[in-house]
Amino acid sequence: MDEVKSEILQTSLRYFLQHGVRKMSNDKLVALLGISTKTLYKYFIDKEDLLQQALTLFHAQQHEQFEHLAREKQAPILLFYIWRRGFEIEFNVNKVFFHDLHYYYPELERKVEARLEKKLWVEFIQIINRGKKEGDLRKDIVPEVVLKGMSVLYTSIVRKGEFKKLGSSSTTILSNTIAAYIRGICTEKGAEILDGHIKRSKVLENENGSKRNSFTDA
C-alpha cells in the first residue's frame, strides 16, 4: 500500500476509535496529517470510502492476531484466547464509534462485518469440531448456534455501554461472561483445561505487573 495512504488510514482509524465517526471531518483529518484536501481525495472517493477502508483495516488487524495463534492448543484455550484478544482491543474503544457506525452507516457496518465473519467462522467451526472430537467440548453443541450466541454476548459487552455501568474491571467482566460461556460448552475435561489456562494467565499477569512496578520503583 502507498505510504501516504497507509498513514491516512492509520490516523483516521485511530481518530474514529477515539472520537466516533460524526466528529471526523475532512478539515480535521487534513489538519492532523498535515496534507491537503486534494491529497485526501486522491486516495478516497469520500468520507464513507475512507471509513470503509479504515474499518476493514481495523478488522484485518484483529484477524492477524487470529492467524498467529498456536493452533495445536486445545479448543477451550483457543476460543478463550481469541475472544479475549478481541475484548482487549475493543473494550476501550469509545462506544460512540460503534453507535455512529450502527446508526449512520448500517449498510457499511453489515457489509464489512459479513466479510470478516465469512473468514473467521469457518476457522471457529473447525476449532469447535476439533474440540468435540478430542473430548474437550460437549458433543451435543451446535457450532453455528454457539458462535452466534458468543457473538451476540461479545457485541453487547464491548460495543455498548451497559456493562461499563456496573463499574467492574474488564477482567471481571470477561471472567463472568465470555469465560463462563465457554466453560458451559466444555466437558469436565475441557473445563479443567480452560480453568488451568486462566489461572496460569493470571499468575503471569501478576508477575509481569510486579516486574513493571519494581522497575518503576527503581
C-alpha positions in Angstrom: 0.0 0.0 0.0 1.1 3.6 -0.7 2.9 5.0 2.3 0.8 8.2 2.3 -2.5 6.3 2.0 -1.4 3.9 4.8 -0.7 6.8 7.1 -4.1 8.4 6.3 -5.9 5.2 7.1 -4.0 4.5 10.4 -4.6 8.1 11.6 -8.2 8.1 10.5 -8.9 4.7 12.2 -7.2 6.0 15.4 -9.4 9.1 15.3 -12.6 7.2 14.6 -12.0 4.8 17.5 -11.2 7.6 19.9 -13.9 10.1 18.9 -16.5 8.4 16.8 -17.4 8.9 13.2 -19.6 12.1 13.2 -16.8 14.2 14.7 -14.5 13.3 11.8 -14.3 15.9 9.1 -12.0 16.3 6.1 -10.8 19.6 7.6 -9.8 17.9 10.9 -8.2 15.0 9.1 -6.0 17.1 6.8 -5.0 19.2 9.8 -4.0 16.1 11.7 -2.0 14.7 8.8 -0.6 17.9 7.5 -1.8 17.2 4.0 -4.1 19.0 1.6 -7.8 18.1 0.8 -6.6 17.3 -2.7 -4.3 14.6 -1.4 -7.1 13.1 0.7 -9.3 12.9 -2.4 -6.5 11.3 -4.4 -6.9 8.2 -2.3 -10.5 8.2 -1.2 -13.8 8.9 -3.0 -15.5 10.3 0.0 -15.8 10.0 3.8 -17.7 6.7 3.5 -15.0 5.2 1.3 -12.4 6.3 3.9 -14.5 4.8 6.8 -14.9 1.5 4.9 -11.2 1.1 4.3 -10.4 2.1 7.9 -12.9 -0.3 9.3 -11.5 -3.1 7.0 -8.1 -2.3 8.4 -9.4 -2.5 12.0 -10.8 -6.0 11.4 -7.7 -7.1 9.4 -5.6 -6.2 12.5 -7.9 -8.4 14.6 -7.8 -11.2 12.1 -4.0 -11.1 12.1 -4.0 -11.9 15.8 -6.1 -15.0 15.0 -3.7 -16.2 12.2 -0.7 -16.2 14.6 -2.3 -18.5 17.1 -0.7 -21.7 18.1 -3.3 -24.0 16.5 -2.1 -27.1 18.4 -3.6 -25.6 21.6 -6.8 -27.3 22.9 -10.1 -25.8 21.7 -11.2 -24.2 25.1 -7.9 -22.3 25.3 -8.1 -21.2 21.7 -11.7 -20.0 22.0 -10.9 -18.1 25.2 -7.8 -16.5 23.8 -9.5 -15.4 20.5 -12.4 -13.7 22.3 -10.1 -12.3 25.0 -7.9 -10.6 22.4 -10.9 -9.1 20.7 -12.1 -8.0 24.1 -8.8 -6.3 24.9 -8.8 -4.5 21.6 -12.4 -3.3 21.6 -13.4 -2.8 25.2 -11.6 0.6 25.5 -12.8 1.9 22.1 -15.2 4.8 22.5 -18.7 3.4 22.3 -19.7 6.5 20.3 -17.7 4.9 17.4 -19.9 1.8 17.4 -23.1 3.9 17.9 -22.2 6.2 14.9 -21.3 3.2 12.8 -24.6 1.4 13.6 -26.8 4.4 13.3 -25.4 6.3 10.4 -23.7 3.6 8.4 -25.7 0.4 9.0 -25.2 -1.0 5.5 -21.5 -0.4 5.6 -21.3 -2.0 9.0 -23.1 -5.1 7.8 -21.0 -5.3 4.7 -17.7 -5.2 6.5 -18.9 -7.5 9.3 -20.2 -10.1 6.9 -16.9 -10.2 5.1 -15.0 -10.7 8.3 -17.5 -13.3 9.6 -17.1 -15.3 6.4 -13.3 -15.5 7.0 -13.5 -16.3 10.7 -16.5 -18.5 11.2 -15.1 -21.4 9.1 -12.0 -21.4 11.3 -14.0 -21.1 14.5 -16.2 -24.0 13.5 -13.1 -26.1 12.8 -11.8 -25.4 16.3 -15.1 -26.3 17.9 -15.4 -29.5 15.9 -11.9 -30.5 16.8 -12.7 -29.8 20.5 -15.8 -32.1 20.2 -13.7 -34.8 18.6 -11.0 -34.6 21.3 -13.5 -34.6 24.1 -12.8 -31.1 25.3 -16.2 -29.7 24.1 -19.6 -31.2 24.6 -20.7 -33.4 21.6 -24.3 -32.0 21.7 -23.4 -28.4 20.9 -24.2 -26.9 17.5 -21.1 -24.9 16.4 -23.1 -22.3 14.4 -25.5 -21.6 17.3 -22.7 -21.5 19.8 -20.8 -18.9 17.7 -23.9 -16.8 17.2 -24.5 -16.8 20.9 -20.9 -15.8 21.7 -21.0 -13.1 19.0 -24.2 -11.5 20.5 -22.8 -11.6 24.0 -19.4 -10.2 22.9 -21.1 -7.4 21.0 -23.3 -6.4 24.0 -20.2 -6.2 26.2 -17.7 -4.3 24.1 -19.9 -2.2 21.8 -22.5 -1.0 24.2 -22.2 0.8 27.5 -24.3 -1.4 29.7 -21.5 -3.4 31.3 -19.4 -0.3 32.0 -22.2 1.0 34.2 -21.5 -1.9 36.6 -18.2 -0.4 37.5 -16.4 -3.8 37.2 -13.0 -4.2 35.6 -12.7 -5.6 32.1 -11.1 -8.8 33.6 -14.0 -9.3 35.9 -16.5 -8.8 33.1 -14.6 -11.2 30.8 -14.4 -13.9 33.6 -18.2 -13.7 34.2 -19.3 -13.6 30.6 -17.1 -15.0 27.8 -15.2 -17.4 30.1 -18.4 -18.6 31.7 -20.0 -19.1 28.3 -17.1 -21.2 27.0 -17.0 -23.2 30.3 -20.7 -24.0 29.7 -19.9 -25.7 26.3 -16.9 -27.6 27.7 -16.8 -31.2 29.0 -15.5 -31.7 32.5 -12.0 -32.3 31.0 -12.3 -29.1 28.8 -13.4 -27.0 31.8 -10.3 -28.1 33.7 -8.1 -27.2 30.7 -9.8 -23.8 30.5 -9.6 -23.0 34.2 -5.9 -24.1 34.3 -5.1 -21.8 31.4 -7.0 -18.8 33.0 -5.2 -19.4 36.3 -1.8 -19.6 34.7 -2.6 -16.4 32.7 -3.5 -14.6 35.9 -0.2 -15.7 37.6 1.8 -14.4 34.6 -0.1 -11.1 34.6 0.6 -10.6 38.3 4.2 -11.5 37.9 4.6 -9.1 34.9 2.8 -6.4 36.9 5.2 -6.9 39.8 8.2 -6.6 37.5 6.8 -3.4 36.0 6.2 -2.0 39.4 9.7 -2.9 40.6 11.2 -1.3 37.5 9.2 1.8 38.1 10.0 2.0 41.8 13.7 1.5 41.0 
